[in-house]
Structures are given as C-alpha cells and as structure tokens.
Amino acid sequence: MAQLLLKAGFNEIAIYDDANYPGREALPQEILYGIDPLPSVVANGKAKPVALVLPNTETLSRRIGYNWIAVARKK
C-alpha cells in the first residue's frame, strides 16, 4: 500500500489497521465491540439470517487488524 502511494506522488503516509489507529482508546466500548446493523436496515429488516463469524478471543485480544486504513498527503 505504501509503495502505491509513493508512486502516486504522496510523501506523507501513515498506515493503520482497524485494530490500531489514533483515537481508538477514546471510543466507547459500544462502538469498539458493537455490530453494525446497517446491512439489515438497508435490506428493510428482511435480510436472511446469516451466522456471524467473529475471530476468537485470543485473536481479538492480540488486536490484529483485518482492514487497512491509509492516510496520505501530497505537498
């Protein structure tokens, strides 16, 4: 990801994952560990139930990210 941003001309690059990012400690527990109901709302509450598979407690406690977030700026 960093190499792509460098090639595109960005020179100030910070890459975070969804388990480690600035301000995470300030978020309430409901946001950190909550489940997003938006897909069900969009489907008008008629979405077929699907089993939710979450990582095990050991993985969650190690704060391993699954999504990457890049913040970059060109001077």
All heavy atoms as a GROMACS GRO file, in nm:
protein
  581
    1MET      N    1   0.083  -0.118   0.000
    1MET     CA    2   0.000   0.000   0.000
    1MET      C    3   0.088   0.125   0.000
    1MET      O    4   0.063   0.218  -0.074
    1MET     CB    5  -0.094  -0.001   0.120
    1MET     CG    6  -0.194   0.111   0.117
    1MET     SD    7  -0.308   0.113   0.257
    1MET     CE    8  -0.398  -0.037   0.231
    2ALA      N    9   0.190   0.125   0.085
    2ALA     CA   10   0.279   0.240   0.092
    2ALA      C   11   0.349   0.265  -0.042
    2ALA      O   12   0.362   0.380  -0.086
    2ALA     CB   13   0.381   0.221   0.203
    3GLN      N   14   0.393   0.158  -0.107
    3GLN     CA   15   0.462   0.174  -0.236
    3GLN      C   16   0.370   0.234  -0.342
    3GLN      O   17   0.412   0.317  -0.422
    3GLN     CB   18   0.516   0.038  -0.283
    3GLN     CG   19   0.632  -0.013  -0.200
    3GLN     CD   20   0.750   0.082  -0.201
    3GLN    OE1   21   0.786   0.139  -0.305
    3GLN    NE2   22   0.810   0.102  -0.085
    4LEU      N   23   0.244   0.193  -0.343
    4LEU     CA   24   0.149   0.250  -0.438
    4LEU      C   25   0.130   0.399  -0.414
    4LEU      O   26   0.126   0.479  -0.508
    4LEU     CB   27   0.014   0.179  -0.427
    4LEU     CG   28   0.007   0.037  -0.480
    4LEU    CD1   29  -0.128  -0.025  -0.445
    4LEU    CD2   30   0.028   0.036  -0.630
    5LEU      N   31   0.119   0.438  -0.287
    5LEU     CA   32   0.101   0.580  -0.255
    5LEU      C   33   0.226   0.660  -0.289
    5LEU      O   34   0.215   0.772  -0.340
    5LEU     CB   35   0.064   0.595  -0.108
    5LEU     CG   36  -0.076   0.544  -0.071
    5LEU    CD1   37  -0.094   0.537   0.080
    5LEU    CD2   38  -0.184   0.631  -0.134
    6LEU      N   39   0.344   0.603  -0.264
    6LEU     CA   40   0.468   0.672  -0.301
    6LEU      C   41   0.476   0.693  -0.452
    6LEU      O   42   0.511   0.801  -0.500
    6LEU     CB   43   0.589   0.593  -0.252
    6LEU     CG   44   0.617   0.600  -0.103
    6LEU    CD1   45   0.723   0.497  -0.064
    6LEU    CD2   46   0.660   0.740  -0.062
    7LYS      N   47   0.443   0.590  -0.529
    7LYS     CA   48   0.446   0.601  -0.675
    7LYS      C   49   0.345   0.702  -0.727
    7LYS      O   50   0.365   0.762  -0.832
    7LYS     CB   51   0.420   0.464  -0.739
    7LYS     CG   52   0.535   0.369  -0.725
    7LYS     CD   53   0.504   0.235  -0.788
    7LYS     CE   54   0.618   0.138  -0.767
    7LYS     NZ   55   0.590   0.006  -0.824
    8ALA      N   56   0.237   0.723  -0.653
    8ALA     CA   57   0.135   0.820  -0.693
    8ALA      C   58   0.171   0.962  -0.652
    8ALA      O   59   0.096   1.055  -0.676
    8ALA     CB   60   0.000   0.781  -0.633
    9GLY      N   61   0.286   0.979  -0.586
    9GLY     CA   62   0.332   1.112  -0.552
    9GLY      C   63   0.305   1.157  -0.409
    9GLY      O   64   0.334   1.270  -0.373
   10PHE      N   65   0.249   1.069  -0.328
   10PHE     CA   66   0.226   1.105  -0.188
   10PHE      C   67   0.356   1.089  -0.111
   10PHE      O   68   0.433   0.997  -0.136
   10PHE     CB   69   0.118   1.015  -0.127
   10PHE     CG   70  -0.019   1.041  -0.183
   10PHE    CD1   71  -0.066   0.966  -0.290
   10PHE    CD2   72  -0.100   1.139  -0.130
   10PHE    CE1   73  -0.192   0.990  -0.343
   10PHE    CE2   74  -0.226   1.163  -0.181
   10PHE     CZ   75  -0.273   1.088  -0.288
   11ASN      N   76   0.382   1.181  -0.018
   11ASN     CA   77   0.507   1.170   0.056
   11ASN      C   78   0.486   1.164   0.207
   11ASN      O   79   0.576   1.127   0.279
   11ASN     CB   80   0.602   1.284   0.020
   11ASN     CG   81   0.536   1.419   0.030
   11ASN    OD1   82   0.426   1.430   0.082
   11ASN    ND2   83   0.601   1.521  -0.019
   12GLU      N   84   0.372   1.201   0.255
   12GLU     CA   85   0.341   1.186   0.398
   12GLU      C   86   0.239   1.074   0.409
   12GLU      O   87   0.122   1.092   0.375
   12GLU     CB   88   0.284   1.316   0.455
   12GLU     CG   89   0.386   1.427   0.462
   12GLU     CD   90   0.330   1.553   0.525
   12GLU    OE1   91   0.234   1.542   0.604
   12GLU    OE2   92   0.381   1.661   0.493
   13ILE      N   93   0.283   0.958   0.453
   13ILE     CA   94   0.198   0.839   0.453
   13ILE      C   95   0.195   0.778   0.592
   13ILE      O   96   0.298   0.758   0.654
   13ILE     CB   97   0.250   0.735   0.352
   13ILE    CG1   98   0.255   0.795   0.212
   13ILE    CG2   99   0.165   0.608   0.355
   13ILE    CD1  100   0.330   0.711   0.112
   14ALA      N  101   0.075   0.748   0.640
   14ALA     CA  102   0.057   0.674   0.765
   14ALA      C  103  -0.042   0.562   0.735
   14ALA      O  104  -0.146   0.585   0.675
   14ALA     CB  105   0.004   0.764   0.875
   15ILE      N  106  -0.007   0.441   0.774
   15ILE     CA  107  -0.094   0.326   0.750
   15ILE      C  108  -0.128   0.262   0.884
   15ILE      O  109  -0.041   0.233   0.964
   15ILE     CB  110  -0.027   0.224   0.656
   15ILE    CG1  111   0.002   0.291   0.521
   15ILE    CG2  112  -0.117   0.101   0.638
   15ILE    CD1  113   0.074   0.204   0.422
   16TYR      N  114  -0.257   0.244   0.905
   16TYR     CA  115  -0.308   0.185   1.028
   16TYR      C  116  -0.394   0.064   0.992
   16TYR      O  117  -0.433   0.047   0.878
   16TYR     CB  118  -0.396   0.285   1.105
   16TYR     CG  119  -0.330   0.417   1.129
   16TYR    CD1  120  -0.355   0.525   1.046
   16TYR    CD2  121  -0.242   0.434   1.235
   16TYR    CE1  122  -0.294   0.648   1.068
   16TYR    CE2  123  -0.180   0.556   1.257
   16TYR     CZ  124  -0.207   0.662   1.174
   16TYR     OH  125  -0.147   0.783   1.197
   17ASP      N  126  -0.423  -0.018   1.090
   17ASP     CA  127  -0.523  -0.123   1.068
   17ASP      C  128  -0.638  -0.096   1.162
   17ASP      O  129  -0.632  -0.008   1.249
   17ASP     CB  130  -0.464  -0.263   1.086
   17ASP     CG  131  -0.412  -0.288   1.227
   17ASP    OD1  132  -0.496  -0.290   1.319
   17ASP    OD2  133  -0.292  -0.306   1.244
   18ASP      N  134  -0.747  -0.168   1.144
   18ASP     CA  135  -0.868  -0.140   1.220
   18ASP      C  136  -0.857  -0.176   1.368
   18ASP      O  137  -0.945  -0.145   1.446
   18ASP     CB  138  -0.989  -0.208   1.158
   18ASP     CG  139  -0.973  -0.358   1.147
   18ASP    OD1  140  -0.865  -0.411   1.177
   18ASP    OD2  141  -1.070  -0.424   1.107
   19ALA      N  142  -0.746  -0.236   1.408
   19ALA     CA  143  -0.726  -0.267   1.549
   19ALA      C  144  -0.634  -0.168   1.618
   19ALA      O  145  -0.628  -0.162   1.739
   19ALA     CB  146  -0.670  -0.408   1.565
   20ASN      N  147  -0.562  -0.090   1.539
   20ASN     CA  148  -0.464   0.004   1.595
   20ASN      C  149  -0.465   0.132   1.514
   20ASN      O  150  -0.405   0.138   1.407
   20ASN     CB  151  -0.324  -0.057   1.589
   20ASN     CG  152  -0.316  -0.189   1.662
   20ASN    OD1  153  -0.326  -0.192   1.783
   20ASN    ND2  154  -0.303  -0.298   1.589
   21TYR      N  155  -0.532   0.232   1.564
   21TYR     CA  156  -0.536   0.360   1.493
   21TYR      C  157  -0.550   0.472   1.596
   21TYR      O  158  -0.595   0.450   1.708
   21TYR     CB  159  -0.651   0.364   1.392
   21TYR     CG  160  -0.785   0.330   1.450
   21TYR    CD1  161  -0.865   0.429   1.507
   21TYR    CD2  162  -0.831   0.200   1.452
   21TYR    CE1  163  -0.988   0.398   1.563
   21TYR    CE2  164  -0.954   0.168   1.507
   21TYR     CZ  165  -1.031   0.267   1.561
   21TYR     OH  166  -1.153   0.236   1.616
   22PRO      N  167  -0.507   0.593   1.558
   22PRO     CA  168  -0.513   0.705   1.652
   22PRO      C  169  -0.656   0.731   1.701
   22PRO      O  170  -0.750   0.729   1.624
   22PRO     CB  171  -0.463   0.824   1.570
   22PRO     CG  172  -0.387   0.764   1.457
   22PRO     CD  173  -0.452   0.632   1.430
   23GLY      N  174  -0.670   0.751   1.830
   23GLY     CA  175  -0.800   0.782   1.888
   23GLY      C  176  -0.880   0.661   1.931
   23GLY      O  177  -0.989   0.674   1.986
   24ARG      N  178  -0.830   0.542   1.907
   24ARG     CA  179  -0.905   0.419   1.938
   24ARG      C  180  -0.940   0.411   2.087
   24ARG      O  181  -1.048   0.370   2.124
   24ARG     CB  182  -0.822   0.297   1.898
   24ARG     CG  183  -0.892   0.165   1.920
   24ARG     CD  184  -0.801   0.049   1.880
   24ARG     NE  185  -0.871  -0.075   1.875
   24ARG     CZ  186  -0.907  -0.147   1.981
   24ARG    NH1  187  -0.878  -0.103   2.100
   24ARG    NH2  188  -0.972  -0.260   1.966
   25GLU      N  189  -0.846   0.452   2.171
   25GLU     CA  190  -0.866   0.443   2.316
   25GLU      C  191  -0.980   0.533   2.365
   25GLU      O  192  -1.038   0.509   2.470
   25GLU     CB  193  -0.737   0.480   2.391
   25GLU     CG  194  -0.623   0.385   2.367
   25GLU     CD  195  -0.552   0.409   2.234
   25GLU    OE1  196  -0.566   0.520   2.175
   25GLU    OE2  197  -0.484   0.317   2.186
   26ALA      N  198  -1.011   0.636   2.289
   26ALA     CA  199  -1.115   0.731   2.331
   26ALA      C  200  -1.256   0.685   2.293
   26ALA      O  201  -1.354   0.745   2.338
   26ALA     CB  202  -1.088   0.868   2.269
   27LEU      N  203  -1.269   0.581   2.212
   27LEU     CA  204  -1.401   0.535   2.168
   27LEU      C  205  -1.470   0.453   2.277
   27LEU      O  206  -1.406   0.376   2.347
   27LEU     CB  207  -1.388   0.451   2.042
   27LEU     CG  208  -1.340   0.525   1.918
   27LEU    CD1  209  -1.317   0.427   1.805
   27LEU    CD2  210  -1.440   0.632   1.876
   28PRO      N  211  -1.603   0.468   2.288
   28PRO     CA  212  -1.676   0.388   2.386
   28PRO      C  213  -1.678   0.239   2.345
   28PRO      O  214  -1.666   0.205   2.228
   28PRO     CB  215  -1.816   0.447   2.385
   28PRO     CG  216  -1.826   0.530   2.263
   28PRO     CD  217  -1.688   0.563   2.218
   29GLN      N  218  -1.696   0.152   2.443
   29GLN     CA  219  -1.699   0.008   2.420
   29GLN      C  220  -1.804  -0.033   2.317
   29GLN      O  221  -1.783  -0.124   2.239
   29GLN     CB  222  -1.724  -0.066   2.552
   29GLN     CG  223  -1.616  -0.048   2.656
   29GLN     CD  224  -1.490  -0.122   2.618
   29GLN    OE1  225  -1.494  -0.235   2.576
   29GLN    NE2  226  -1.375  -0.056   2.634
   30GLU      N  227  -1.918   0.037   2.317
   30GLU     CA  228  -2.026   0.001   2.223
   30GLU      C  229  -1.980   0.016   2.078
   30GLU      O  230  -2.020  -0.061   1.992
   30GLU     CB  231  -2.150   0.088   2.243
   30GLU     CG  232  -2.203   0.095   2.383
   30GLU     CD  233  -2.132   0.199   2.470
   30GLU    OE1  234  -2.126   0.318   2.433
   30GLU    OE2  235  -2.081   0.159   2.574
   31ILE      N  236  -1.898   0.116   2.053
   31ILE     CA  237  -1.850   0.136   1.916
   31ILE      C  238  -1.738   0.039   1.885
   31ILE      O  239  -1.734  -0.021   1.777
   31ILE     CB  240  -1.805   0.282   1.896
   31ILE    CG1  241  -1.927   0.374   1.902
   31ILE    CG2  242  -1.729   0.299   1.766
   31ILE    CD1  243  -1.895   0.521   1.891
   32LEU      N  244  -1.646   0.020   1.979
   32LEU     CA  245  -1.534  -0.070   1.955
   32LEU      C  246  -1.577  -0.214   1.931
   32LEU      O  247  -1.522  -0.283   1.846
   32LEU     CB  248  -1.437  -0.067   2.074
   32LEU     CG  249  -1.346   0.054   2.082
   32LEU    CD1  250  -1.266   0.050   2.212
   32LEU    CD2  251  -1.253   0.060   1.964
   33TYR      N  252  -1.673  -0.260   2.008
   33TYR     CA  253  -1.710  -0.402   2.002
   33TYR      C  254  -1.852  -0.426   1.955
   33TYR      O  255  -1.902  -0.537   1.963
   33TYR     CB  256  -1.688  -0.466   2.140
   33TYR     CG  257  -1.545  -0.451   2.185
   33TYR    CD1  258  -1.512  -0.365   2.289
   33TYR    CD2  259  -1.443  -0.520   2.122
   33TYR    CE1  260  -1.380  -0.350   2.329
   33TYR    CE2  261  -1.312  -0.506   2.160
   33TYR     CZ  262  -1.280  -0.420   2.265
   33TYR     OH  263  -1.150  -0.404   2.304
   34GLY      N  264  -1.919  -0.322   1.906
   34GLY     CA  265  -2.056  -0.336   1.859
   34GLY      C  266  -2.063  -0.397   1.720
   34GLY      O  267  -1.963  -0.412   1.650
   35ILE      N  268  -2.181  -0.431   1.680
   35ILE     CA  269  -2.206  -0.488   1.547
   35ILE      C  270  -2.289  -0.388   1.469
   35ILE      O  271  -2.388  -0.334   1.519
   35ILE     CB  272  -2.279  -0.623   1.558
   35ILE    CG1  273  -2.187  -0.723   1.630
   35ILE    CG2  274  -2.318  -0.674   1.420
   35ILE    CD1  275  -2.252  -0.854   1.659
   36ASP      N  276  -2.250  -0.363   1.346
   36ASP     CA  277  -2.317  -0.264   1.263
   36ASP      C  278  -2.449  -0.319   1.210
   36ASP      O  279  -2.449  -0.417   1.136
   36ASP     CB  280  -2.225  -0.227   1.147
   36ASP     CG  281  -2.280  -0.114   1.062
   36ASP    OD1  282  -2.389  -0.062   1.095
   36ASP    OD2  283  -2.214  -0.078   0.964
   37PRO      N  284  -2.563  -0.258   1.245
   37PRO     CA  285  -2.693  -0.306   1.198
   37PRO      C  286  -2.729  -0.254   1.060
   37PRO      O  287  -2.833  -0.289   1.006
   37PRO     CB  288  -2.790  -0.252   1.302
   37PRO     CG  289  -2.727  -0.123   1.345
   37PRO     CD  290  -2.577  -0.148   1.341
   38LEU      N  291  -2.646  -0.168   0.999
   38LEU     CA  292  -2.682  -0.105   0.872
   38LEU      C  293  -2.721  -0.203   0.762
   38LEU      O  294  -2.820  -0.179   0.693
   38LEU     CB  295  -2.569  -0.013   0.825
   38LEU     CG  296  -2.600   0.069   0.700
   38LEU    CD1  297  -2.724   0.156   0.721
   38LEU    CD2  298  -2.483   0.153   0.660
   39PRO      N  299  -2.650  -0.315   0.741
   39PRO     CA  300  -2.695  -0.405   0.634
   39PRO      C  301  -2.840  -0.450   0.650
   39PRO      O  302  -2.914  -0.460   0.553
   39PRO     CB  303  -2.599  -0.524   0.644
   39PRO     CG  304  -2.477  -0.465   0.705
   39PRO     CD  305  -2.526  -0.359   0.801
   40SER      N  306  -2.884  -0.474   0.772
   40SER     CA  307  -3.021  -0.515   0.795
   40SER      C  308  -3.117  -0.399   0.770
   40SER      O  309  -3.225  -0.418   0.716
   40SER     CB  310  -3.038  -0.566   0.938
   40SER     OG  311  -3.172  -0.603   0.960
   41VAL      N  312  -3.076  -0.279   0.808
   41VAL     CA  313  -3.161  -0.161   0.787
   41VAL      C  314  -3.179  -0.138   0.637
   41VAL      O  315  -3.289  -0.112   0.590
   41VAL     CB  316  -3.099  -0.037   0.855
   41VAL    CG1  317  -3.175   0.089   0.818
   41VAL    CG2  318  -3.096  -0.055   1.006
   42VAL      N  319  -3.071  -0.148   0.562
   42VAL     CA  320  -3.077  -0.128   0.417
   42VAL      C  321  -3.167  -0.232   0.352
   42VAL      O  322  -3.241  -0.203   0.259
   42VAL     CB  323  -2.935  -0.133   0.356
   42VAL    CG1  324  -2.941  -0.136   0.205
   42VAL    CG2  325  -2.854  -0.014   0.404
   43ALA      N  326  -3.164  -0.354   0.403
   43ALA     CA  327  -3.248  -0.461   0.348
   43ALA      C  328  -3.388  -0.455   0.405
   43ALA      O  329  -3.465  -0.548   0.390
   43ALA     CB  330  -3.185  -0.596   0.377
   44ASN      N  331  -3.423  -0.343   0.471
   44ASN     CA  332  -3.555  -0.322   0.528
   44ASN      C  333  -3.589  -0.428   0.633
   44ASN      O  334  -3.703  -0.467   0.650
   44ASN     CB  335  -3.661  -0.320   0.417
   44ASN     CG  336  -3.788  -0.252   0.463
   44ASN    OD1  337  -3.788  -0.176   0.559
   44ASN    ND2  338  -3.898  -0.280   0.395
   45GLY      N  339  -3.485  -0.475   0.701
   45GLY     CA  340  -3.506  -0.574   0.806
   45GLY      C  341  -3.545  -0.711   0.755
   45GLY      O  342  -3.582  -0.798   0.832
   46LYS      N  343  -3.538  -0.733   0.625
   46LYS     CA  344  -3.581  -0.860   0.567
   46LYS      C  345  -3.465  -0.944   0.519
   46LYS      O  346  -3.482  -1.037   0.442
   46LYS     CB  347  -3.677  -0.833   0.450
   46LYS     CG  348  -3.804  -0.762   0.492
   46LYS     CD  349  -3.894  -0.734   0.375
   46LYS     CE  350  -4.017  -0.657   0.423
   46LYS     NZ  351  -4.102  -0.618   0.314
   47ALA      N  352  -3.345  -0.910   0.564
   47ALA     CA  353  -3.228  -0.989   0.524
   47ALA      C  354  -3.236  -1.128   0.585
   47ALA      O  355  -3.284  -1.146   0.696
   47ALA     CB  356  -3.101  -0.919   0.569
   48LYS      N  357  -3.190  -1.226   0.509
   48LYS     CA  358  -3.187  -1.362   0.560
   48LYS      C  359  -3.085  -1.370   0.673
   48LYS      O  360  -2.975  -1.316   0.661
   48LYS     CB  361  -3.150  -1.461   0.450
   48LYS     CG  362  -3.255  -1.475   0.344
   48LYS     CD  363  -3.211  -1.578   0.242
   48LYS     CE  364  -3.316  -1.592   0.134
   48LYS     NZ  365  -3.276  -1.689   0.032
   49PRO      N  366  -3.118  -1.438   0.781
   49PRO     CA  367  -3.021  -1.452   0.890
   49PRO      C  368  -2.898  -1.529   0.843
   49PRO      O  369  -2.909  -1.629   0.774
   49PRO     CB  370  -3.096  -1.531   0.997
   49PRO     CG  371  -3.239  -1.530   0.957
   49PRO     CD  372  -3.244  -1.502   0.810
   50VAL      N  373  -2.783  -1.476   0.878
   50VAL     CA  374  -2.657  -1.540   0.843
   50VAL      C  375  -2.575  -1.549   0.971
   50VAL      O  376  -2.570  -1.454   1.049
   50VAL     CB  377  -2.581  -1.458   0.738
   50VAL    CG1  378  -2.446  -1.519   0.708
   50VAL    CG2  379  -2.664  -1.442   0.612
   51ALA      N  380  -2.512  -1.661   0.991
   51ALA     CA  381  -2.429  -1.678   1.111
   51ALA      C  382  -2.314  -1.578   1.106
   51ALA      O  383  -2.248  -1.563   1.005
   51ALA     CB  384  -2.376  -1.820   1.118
   52LEU      N  385  -2.294  -1.508   1.215
   52LEU     CA  386  -2.187  -1.411   1.226
   52LEU      C  387  -2.064  -1.482   1.280
   52LEU      O  388  -2.068  -1.541   1.389
   52LEU     CB  389  -2.228  -1.297   1.319
   52LEU     CG  390  -2.129  -1.185   1.338
   52LEU    CD1  391  -2.102  -1.116   1.205
   52LEU    CD2  392  -2.181  -1.086   1.439
   53VAL      N  393  -1.957  -1.481   1.204
   53VAL     CA  394  -1.834  -1.547   1.246
   53VAL      C  395  -1.734  -1.441   1.288
   53VAL      O  396  -1.689  -1.362   1.207
   53VAL     CB  397  -1.775  -1.633   1.132
   53VAL    CG1  398  -1.647  -1.700   1.176
   53VAL    CG2  399  -1.877  -1.734   1.085
   54LEU      N  400  -1.704  -1.438   1.416
   54LEU     CA  401  -1.607  -1.344   1.470
   54LEU      C  402  -1.478  -1.417   1.504
   54LEU      O  403  -1.480  -1.537   1.532
   54LEU     CB  404  -1.662  -1.278   1.596
   54LEU     CG  405  -1.786  -1.191   1.578
   54LEU    CD1  406  -1.837  -1.144   1.714
   54LEU    CD2  407  -1.756  -1.072   1.489
   55PRO      N  408  -1.367  -1.346   1.504
   55PRO     CA  409  -1.242  -1.409   1.547
   55PRO      C  410  -1.252  -1.454   1.692
   55PRO      O  411  -1.330  -1.398   1.770
   55PRO     CB  412  -1.138  -1.297   1.533
   55PRO     CG  413  -1.202  -1.198   1.440
   55PRO     CD  414  -1.348  -1.210   1.460
   56ASN      N  415  -1.174  -1.552   1.730
   56ASN     CA  416  -1.177  -1.600   1.868
   56ASN      C  417  -1.119  -1.495   1.963
   56ASN      O  418  -1.055  -1.398   1.921
   56ASN     CB  419  -1.106  -1.734   1.883
   56ASN     CG  420  -0.960  -1.725   1.847
   56ASN    OD1  421  -0.893  -1.627   1.875
   56ASN    ND2  422  -0.908  -1.830   1.786
   57THR      N  423  -1.139  -1.514   2.092
   57THR     CA  424  -1.097  -1.417   2.193
   57THR      C  425  -0.947  -1.393   2.190
   57THR      O  426  -0.902  -1.280   2.206
   57THR     CB  427  -1.140  -1.466   2.333
   57THR    OG1  428  -1.280  -1.488   2.332
   57THR    CG2  429  -1.106  -1.365   2.440
   58GLU      N  430  -0.870  -1.498   2.167
   58GLU     CA  431  -0.724  -1.482   2.164
   58GLU      C  432  -0.682  -1.387   2.051
   58GLU      O  433  -0.599  -1.298   2.070
   58GLU     CB  434  -0.658  -1.618   2.145
   58GLU     CG  435  -0.506  -1.609   2.140
   58GLU     CD  436  -0.442  -1.745   2.114
   58GLU    OE1  437  -0.498  -1.847   2.156
   58GLU    OE2  438  -0.336  -1.746   2.051
   59THR      N  439  -0.741  -1.404   1.935
   59THR     CA  440  -0.708  -1.317   1.823
   59THR      C  441  -0.751  -1.173   1.851
   59THR      O  442  -0.677  -1.078   1.826
   59THR     CB  443  -0.775  -1.367   1.694
   59THR    OG1  444  -0.730  -1.500   1.667
   59THR    CG2  445  -0.743  -1.278   1.576
   60LEU      N  446  -0.872  -1.156   1.905
   60LEU     CA  447  -0.919  -1.022   1.936
   60LEU      C  448  -0.832  -0.954   2.039
   60LEU      O  449  -0.804  -0.835   2.029
   60LEU     CB  450  -1.064  -1.027   1.984
   60LEU     CG  451  -1.169  -1.061   1.878
   60LEU    CD1  452  -1.305  -1.079   1.943
   60LEU    CD2  453  -1.174  -0.954   1.771
   61SER      N  454  -0.786  -1.027   2.139
   61SER     CA  455  -0.704  -0.968   2.244
   61SER      C  456  -0.566  -0.927   2.193
   61SER      O  457  -0.502  -0.840   2.249
   61SER     CB  458  -0.690  -1.063   2.363
   61SER     OG  459  -0.616  -1.176   2.326
   62ARG      N  460  -0.521  -0.988   2.084
   62ARG     CA  461  -0.392  -0.951   2.026
   62ARG      C  462  -0.404  -0.828   1.937
   62ARG      O  463  -0.306  -0.778   1.886
   62ARG     CB  464  -0.336  -1.068   1.946
   62ARG     CG  465  -0.289  -1.180   2.037
   62ARG     CD  466  -0.244  -1.305   1.966
   62ARG     NE  467  -0.170  -1.284   1.843
   62ARG     CZ  468  -0.178  -1.365   1.739
   62ARG    NH1  469  -0.254  -1.471   1.743
   62ARG    NH2  470  -0.109  -1.340   1.631
   63ARG      N  471  -0.528  -0.781   1.915
   63ARG     CA  472  -0.554  -0.661   1.835
   63ARG      C  473  -0.492  -0.672   1.695
   63ARG      O  474  -0.417  -0.587   1.651
   63ARG     CB  475  -0.505  -0.536   1.907
   63ARG     CG  476  -0.587  -0.505   2.030
   63ARG     CD  477  -0.538  -0.388   2.106
   63ARG     NE  478  -0.540  -0.267   2.024
   63ARG     CZ  479  -0.508  -0.147   2.068
   63ARG    NH1  480  -0.474  -0.131   2.192
   63ARG    NH2  481  -0.511  -0.044   1.989
   64ILE      N  482  -0.524  -0.780   1.627
   64ILE     CA  483  -0.478  -0.799   1.490
   64ILE      C  484  -0.583  -0.740   1.396
   64ILE      O  485  -0.699  -0.779   1.401
   64ILE     CB  486  -0.458  -0.949   1.459
   64ILE    CG1  487  -0.350  -1.006   1.550
   64ILE    CG2  488  -0.424  -0.970   1.313
   64ILE    CD1  489  -0.336  -1.155   1.543
   65GLY      N  490  -0.541  -0.648   1.313
   65GLY     CA  491  -0.636  -0.581   1.224
   65GLY      C  492  -0.672  -0.663   1.102
   65GLY      O  493  -0.596  -0.748   1.057
   66TYR      N  494  -0.788  -0.636   1.048
   66TYR     CA  495  -0.836  -0.705   0.928
   66TYR      C  496  -0.850  -0.608   0.812
   66TYR      O  497  -0.845  -0.647   0.698
   66TYR     CB  498  -0.971  -0.771   0.955
   66TYR     CG  499  -0.959  -0.883   1.055
   66TYR    CD1  500  -0.976  -0.860   1.190
   66TYR    CD2  501  -0.927  -1.010   1.014
   66TYR    CE1  502  -0.963  -0.962   1.283
   66TYR    CE2  503  -0.913  -1.113   1.104
   66TYR     CZ  504  -0.931  -1.088   1.240
   66TYR     OH  505  -0.916  -1.189   1.329
   67ASN      N  506  -0.870  -0.483   0.840
   67ASN     CA  507  -0.885  -0.380   0.737
   67ASN      C  508  -0.771  -0.279   0.755
   67ASN      O  509  -0.736  -0.244   0.865
   67ASN     CB  510  -1.020  -0.307   0.752
   67ASN     CG  511  -1.135  -0.402   0.738
   67ASN    OD1  512  -1.150  -0.466   0.636
   67ASN    ND2  513  -1.217  -0.411   0.840
   68TRP      N  514  -0.718  -0.232   0.643
   68TRP     CA  515  -0.609  -0.137   0.649
   68TRP      C  516  -0.659   0.000   0.611
   68TRP      O  517  -0.742   0.014   0.522
   68TRP     CB  518  -0.497  -0.183   0.557
   68TRP     CG  519  -0.436  -0.308   0.605
   68TRP    CD1  520  -0.471  -0.435   0.568
   68TRP    CD2  521  -0.338  -0.323   0.708
   68TRP    NE1  522  -0.397  -0.526   0.640
   68TRP    CE2  523  -0.315  -0.461   0.725
   68TRP    CE3  524  -0.267  -0.232   0.785
   68TRP    CZ2  525  -0.224  -0.510   0.816
   68TRP    CZ3  526  -0.175  -0.281   0.876
   68TRP    CH2  527  -0.154  -0.418   0.891
   69ILE      N  528  -0.609   0.100   0.680
   69ILE     CA  529  -0.650   0.238   0.658
   69ILE      C  530  -0.524   0.319   0.626
   69ILE      O  531  -0.430   0.319   0.706
   69ILE     CB  532  -0.717   0.296   0.785
   69ILE    CG1  533  -0.836   0.207   0.826
   69ILE    CG2  534  -0.758   0.440   0.764
   69ILE    CD1  535  -0.874   0.222   0.970
   70ALA      N  536  -0.522   0.383   0.511
   70ALA     CA  537  -0.406   0.463   0.474
   70ALA      C  538  -0.446   0.610   0.471
   70ALA      O  539  -0.552   0.646   0.420
   70ALA     CB  540  -0.353   0.422   0.338
   71VAL      N  541  -0.362   0.692   0.530
   71VAL     CA  542  -0.381   0.837   0.526
   71VAL      C  543  -0.256   0.894   0.461
   71VAL      O  544  -0.144   0.870   0.506
   71VAL     CB  545  -0.397   0.895   0.668
   71VAL    CG1  546  -0.416   1.045   0.663
   71VAL    CG2  547  -0.514   0.827   0.740
   72ALA      N  548  -0.274   0.966   0.351
   72ALA     CA  549  -0.158   1.018   0.278
   72ALA      C  550  -0.186   1.161   0.232
   72ALA      O  551  -0.300   1.202   0.214
   72ALA     CB  552  -0.129   0.928   0.158
   73ARG      N  553  -0.075   1.236   0.215
   73ARG     CA  554  -0.090   1.374   0.173
   73ARG      C  555   0.024   1.409   0.078
   73ARG      O  556   0.138   1.366   0.096
   73ARG     CB  557  -0.085   1.464   0.296
   73ARG     CG  558  -0.114   1.607   0.267
   73ARG     CD  559  -0.139   1.683   0.393
   73ARG     NE  560  -0.012   1.705   0.462
   73ARG     CZ  561   0.000   1.777   0.570
   73ARG    NH1  562  -0.107   1.830   0.625
   73ARG    NH2  563   0.116   1.794   0.627
   74LYS      N  564  -0.008   1.487  -0.024
   74LYS     CA  565   0.094   1.538  -0.115
   74LYS      C  566   0.128   1.681  -0.074
   74LYS      O  567   0.041   1.757  -0.035
   74LYS     CB  568   0.041   1.542  -0.259
   74LYS     CG  569   0.022   1.407  -0.321
   74LYS     CD  570  -0.023   1.422  -0.464
   74LYS     CE  571  -0.044   1.287  -0.528
   74LYS     NZ  572  -0.088   1.298  -0.669
   75LYS      N  573   0.255   1.714  -0.080
   75LYS     CA  574   0.298   1.850  -0.051
   75LYS      C  575   0.302   1.931  -0.178
   75LYS      O  576   0.328   1.884  -0.283
   75LYS     CB  577   0.434   1.851   0.016
   75LYS     CG  578   0.426   1.815   0.161
   75LYS     CD  579   0.558   1.844   0.227
   75LYS     CE  580   0.544   1.825   0.377
   75LYS     NZ  581   0.664   1.856   0.449
   0.00000   0.00000   0.00000
